[in-house]
Amino acid sequence: MPRMLNTREVARVLEAYPQSEFADGDWIPGWRAAQDGRRRVNVFHDGHGEQDGLERYRLELQTAGFCVIPDQQPGGGRRRLHITRP
């Protein structure tokens, strides 16, 4: 069974990329991580370039040894990455 995982661990891998920020009514492009239970973190890309951003994050996280599953929120929602430990 995979060990616990938190957003801080994912953030350390993605620290070279800008984090998203909501300013002046719009998103500044970048990544955002959200805890999804004890063993999973979801990563989103806010702003333009969502597909390219998620692909870059996927490669970085896989290189760091995480299991990364590209996904989309139910009902045709936002794309995201599910991050777990192998």
Backbone hydrogen bonds in HBPLUS format (Angstrom, degrees):
<---DONOR---> <-ACCEPTOR-->    atom                        ^
c    i                          cat <-CA-CA->   ^        H-A-AA   ^      H-
h    n   atom  resd res      DA  || num        DHA   H-A  angle D-A-AA Bond
n    s   type  num  typ     dist DA aas  dist angle  dist       angle   num
A0005-LEU N   A0038-ARG O   3.01 MM  33  6.29 160.3  2.05 152.7 154.0     1
A0009-GLU N   A0006-ASN O   3.15 MM   3  5.82 132.6  2.39 115.2 124.7     2
A0011-ALA N   A0007-THR O   2.83 MM   4  6.00 159.2  1.87 153.4 160.0     3
A0012-ARG N   A0008-ARG O   3.03 MM   4  6.26 146.8  2.14 145.0 152.1     4
A0013-VAL N   A0010-VAL O   3.09 MM   3  5.39 125.6  2.40 102.9 116.0     5
A0014-LEU N   A0010-VAL O   3.14 MM   4  6.48 151.7  2.23 148.8 157.2     6
A0017-TYR N   A0014-LEU O   2.94 MM   3  5.65 161.7  1.98 125.6 131.3     7
A0031-TRP N   A0018-PRO O   3.05 MM  13  6.61 149.5  2.15 147.3 148.1     8
A0020-SER N   A0031-TRP O   2.86 MM  11  5.17 164.8  1.88 133.0 133.8     9
A0028-ILE N   A0021-GLU O   2.73 MM   7  5.18 165.3  1.75 157.2 162.5    10
A0023-ALA N   A0026-ASP O   2.90 MM   3  5.60 158.4  1.95 171.4 164.1    11
A0026-ASP N   A0023-ALA O   3.12 MM   3  5.60 157.1  2.17 116.5 123.0    12
A0030-GLY N   A0046-ASP O   3.09 MM  16  5.57 145.0  2.21 147.1 150.6    13
A0046-ASP N   A0030-GLY O   2.86 MM  16  5.57 154.0  1.92 172.3 172.4    14
A0032-ARG N   A0044-PHE O   2.95 MM  12  5.23 144.5  2.08 145.4 146.6    15
A0044-PHE N   A0032-ARG O   2.82 MM  12  5.23 166.0  1.84 159.4 164.2    16
A0034-ALA N   A0042-ASN O   2.81 MM   8  5.21 157.4  1.86 153.4 160.3    17
A0042-ASN N   A0034-ALA O   2.83 MM   8  5.21 173.4  1.84 158.4 157.8    18
A0036-ASP N   A0040-ARG O   2.83 MM   4  5.19 158.1  1.88 151.0 146.2    19
A0041-VAL N   A0083-ILE O   3.04 MM  42  5.11 156.2  2.10 141.3 148.9    20
A0083-ILE N   A0041-VAL O   2.74 MM  42  5.11 158.0  1.78 159.4 166.2    21
A0043-VAL N   A0081-LEU O   2.89 MM  38  5.05 151.8  1.97 140.0 149.3    22
A0081-LEU N   A0043-VAL O   2.93 MM  38  5.05 147.5  2.04 140.0 149.8    23
A0053-GLY N   A0049-GLY O   2.88 MM   4  5.92 162.0  1.91 156.7 162.7    24
A0054-LEU N   A0050-GLU O   2.96 MM   4  6.11 168.8  1.97 156.5 158.9    25
A0055-GLU N   A0051-GLN O   3.11 MM   4  6.27 151.6  2.19 143.0 150.8    26
A0056-ARG N   A0052-ASP O   3.05 MM   4  6.35 158.8  2.10 150.6 155.5    27
A0057-TYR N   A0053-GLY O   3.02 MM   4  6.31 164.2  2.04 155.0 159.2    28
A0058-ARG N   A0054-LEU O   2.86 MM   4  5.99 154.9  1.92 145.2 152.5    29
A0059-LEU N   A0055-GLU O   3.12 MM   4  6.36 163.7  2.14 151.4 153.9    30
A0060-GLU N   A0056-ARG O   3.11 MM   4  6.37 163.9  2.14 151.5 155.7    31
A0061-LEU N   A0057-TYR O   2.91 MM   4  6.04 167.7  1.92 156.8 159.9    32
A0062-GLN N   A0058-ARG O   2.93 MM   4  6.06 158.6  1.97 151.6 157.6    33
A0063-THR N   A0059-LEU O   3.00 MM   4  6.09 156.8  2.06 145.4 151.9    34
A0064-ALA N   A0060-GLU O   3.06 MM   4  6.30 139.6  2.23 139.0 150.0    35
A0066-PHE N   A0061-LEU O   3.05 MM   5  5.58 161.6  2.08 155.8 150.0    36
A0065-GLY N   A0062-GLN O   2.98 MM   3  5.08 158.1  2.03 104.4 111.1    37
A0067-CYS N   A0084-THR O   2.85 MM  17  5.17 164.1  1.87 147.9 150.7    38
A0084-THR N   A0067-CYS O   2.97 MM  17  5.17 159.9  2.01 149.7 155.5    39
A0069-ILE N   A0082-HIS O   2.92 MM  13  5.03 161.4  1.96 145.2 151.4    40
A0082-HIS N   A0069-ILE O   2.90 MM  13  5.03 172.2  1.91 138.7 141.1    41
A0071-ASP N   A0080-ARG O   2.88 MM   9  5.35 158.3  1.92 162.9 158.5    42
A0080-ARG N   A0071-ASP O   2.92 MM   9  5.35 157.9  1.97 142.0 139.8    43
A0073-GLN N   A0078-ARG O   2.79 MM   5  5.39 166.0  1.81 153.3 156.6    44
A0077-GLY N   A0073-GLN O   3.06 MM   4  4.52 143.2  2.20 125.5 127.7    45
